[in-house]
Amino acid sequence: MLVEVLSPGTGEIDRTDKLEEYQRLDGTKLIMLADPDVVLVKLYRRDDDGAWHSEKYEDLSDIIDLNEIGASLALRDIYDTLEPRTRPRLTVVEKASGMVPGR
């Protein structure tokens, strides 16, 4: 299992180039990317056919099941000594009645 704590200066490289490098390592089954600034952990799992699947965890009550290593990990424990923000969410804004499109 590989764990990468993202940093503001290299976060984009960590999520792209480094992740691809990690995924090329033989024997690697789990890759975890943790953002220390917002509650966000992405876990990549390699299945028995070699394909990678991603999982996203964004709530401090989430528990990540790590069967491959016989463990589990609570997000609350990851962020125990940090003060992360809640990740901003997209919201849908309903169009007000009586509005004319294009004006």
LINNORRA-V640029 format. One record per helix or strand of 2 or more residues. SS is the DSSP state (H for helix, E for strand). FROM is the first residue (numbers start at 0). TO is the last residue. Records with the same first field share a line. If there is no record, write none. Layout:
SS->FROM-TO ; FROM-TO
//
This chain:
E->1-5 ; 29-34 ; 39-45 ; 51-56 ; 62-65 ; 70-73
H->10-23 ; 66-68 ; 74-77
//
